[in-house]
Amino acid sequence: MEPVLSLKNVHKKIGRQQIIDDVSFDVYPGEIFGFLGPNGAGKTTTIRMIVGLTNVTKGDITISGQSVVHDFKKAIGHVGTIVENPEMYKYLTAEKNLIHFGRMSSNVTKEDIQKRLELVRLSHVKKQKVRKFSLGMKQRLGIAQAMLHGPDVLILDEPTNGLDPAGVKEMRDYLRRVAKEENVAILISSHLLSEIELICDRFAIIQEGKIAKVENVKGESEQPARTSFFTLEVDERDKAQELIADRFPSIDVQFLEGRLRLQATKDQMGEIITYLVGNEIIVYQSILEKQSLEDRFFEVTSGGVS
Ligand SMILES: Nc1ncnc2c1ncn2[C@@H]1O[C@H](COP(=O)(O)OP(=O)(O)OP(=O)(O)O)[C@@H](O)[C@H]1O
């Protein structure tokens, strides 16, 4: 699948300061991609480059194959964005707000407006003034507005700022629906791990202007040969430990509550289990210890973020 948003070796220098240093990542249709980093890491600067609010010093950004650097007008036509809090007219209804914003870009039909209201489940309150809306409803209307012209990429800077946990969950459900039903790629910046874990499929960690890691939320790193902790339940613990020490000397094996605990890659675990079974050890189960996103984040950044 072709990426719909692609950053290739992007650099940004302001004065003498290298704010963004060789950042590359790809975002694909239908996925929600998190852009995670501590305050001052360079998230806003990167987003501002993607949407053309500041220029790229070196490298390129493409959106649906069009270069932001070389053909900005074409590229930006594929983007919907809420970089600041969505600005709505409080004394207009939700529907009238969208009609107003729809007039600003060509080709937005009445049907498009109704479809977007339905997408964020605001059809039933479309005749209500935005003044009466909760923050969550305003955020949803903001998404409907950003989706009006049918973009391929939606860019949201800290979209759940100010929402309570229930609001964050609701926002996640709406963003999932938008990503799935419209096959749109969604880039979300955040300094909150919990938010990224709840909402995103994959994420990149940015630190001091550099990408530290790109990873799936579910834990499979895109860097190969990542090790995890496994516990093994076997019938003959001592014999199993000896066999592993003999055949896989680089793997450290400990005893833990009557089981074996070892750190290995998935491939190595496959080999170890096959080897043990081949040597008449009964393997009752092999359990992968789930490492929380927080553990992984601290592993990558050595701490340093909320
Ligand atoms: N116009 C500018 N001139 C000089 N330095 C700048 C400018 N804009 C940003 N910076 C610096 O670039 C770095 C990255 O800032 P940026 O706002 O992109 O970070 P961020 O990850 O979005 O942080 P936050 O979560 O606080 O918004 C910071 O050290 C900031 O001080």
The ligand as an SDF file (V2000), in Angstrom:
LIG
                    3D

 31 33  0  0  0  0  0  0  0  0999 V2000
    9.8740   30.3350   15.6970 N   0  0  0  0  0  0  0  0  0  0  0  0
   10.7450   29.7170   16.4990 C   0  0  0  0  0  0  0  0  0  0  0  0
   11.9500   30.2610   16.7590 N   0  0  0  0  0  0  0  0  0  0  0  0
   12.8470   29.6190   17.5400 C   0  0  0  0  0  0  0  0  0  0  0  0
   12.6310   28.4340   18.1130 N   0  0  0  0  0  0  0  0  0  0  0  0
   11.4680   27.8590   17.9030 C   0  0  0  0  0  0  0  0  0  0  0  0
   10.4430   28.4260   17.0820 C   0  0  0  0  0  0  0  0  0  0  0  0
    9.3820   27.5980   17.0370 N   0  0  0  0  0  0  0  0  0  0  0  0
    9.7140   26.5460   17.8110 C   0  0  0  0  0  0  0  0  0  0  0  0
   10.9550   26.6960   18.3290 N   0  0  0  0  0  0  0  0  0  0  0  0
   11.6520   25.7140   19.2100 C   0  0  0  0  0  0  0  0  0  0  0  0
   11.6000   24.4590   18.5920 O   0  0  0  0  0  0  0  0  0  0  0  0
   11.4460   23.4140   19.5240 C   0  0  0  0  0  0  0  0  0  0  0  0
   10.2590   22.5700   19.1480 C   0  0  0  0  0  0  0  0  0  0  0  0
    9.0290   23.2860   19.3520 O   0  0  0  0  0  0  0  0  0  0  0  0
    7.5930   22.7130   19.0280 P   0  0  0  0  0  0  0  0  0  0  0  0
    6.5920   23.7530   19.3760 O   0  0  0  0  0  0  0  0  0  0  0  0
    7.5740   22.1770   17.6500 O   0  0  0  0  0  0  0  0  0  0  0  0
    7.5040   21.5050   20.0610 O   0  0  0  0  0  0  0  0  0  0  0  0
    6.2480   20.6190   20.4670 P   0  0  0  0  0  0  0  0  0  0  0  0
    6.7310   19.2240   20.4630 O   0  0  0  0  0  0  0  0  0  0  0  0
    5.0880   20.9490   19.6210 O   0  0  0  0  0  0  0  0  0  0  0  0
    5.9700   21.0800   21.9480 O   0  0  0  0  0  0  0  0  0  0  0  0
    4.5550   21.3590   22.6910 P   0  0  0  0  0  0  0  0  0  0  0  0
    4.0180   20.0230   23.0570 O   0  0  0  0  0  0  0  0  0  0  0  0
    5.0200   22.1550   23.8690 O   0  0  0  0  0  0  0  0  0  0  0  0
    3.7020   22.1350   21.7460 O   0  0  0  0  0  0  0  0  0  0  0  0
   11.3320   24.0920   20.8860 C   0  0  0  0  0  0  0  0  0  0  0  0
   12.5880   24.0200   21.5090 O   0  0  0  0  0  0  0  0  0  0  0  0
   10.9710   25.5310   20.5430 C   0  0  0  0  0  0  0  0  0  0  0  0
   11.4740   26.3810   21.5240 O   0  0  0  0  0  0  0  0  0  0  0  0
  1  2  1  0
  2  3  1  0
  2  7  2  0
  3  4  2  0
  4  5  1  0
  5  6  2  0
  6  7  1  0
  6 10  1  0
  7  8  1  0
  8  9  2  0
  9 10  1  0
 10 11  1  0
 11 12  1  0
 11 30  1  0
 12 13  1  0
 13 14  1  0
 13 28  1  0
 14 15  1  0
 15 16  1  0
 16 17  2  0
 16 18  1  0
 16 19  1  0
 19 20  1  0
 20 21  2  0
 20 22  1  0
 20 23  1  0
 23 24  1  0
 24 25  2  0
 24 26  1  0
 24 27  1  0
 28 29  1  0
 28 30  1  0
 30 31  1  0
M  END
$$$$
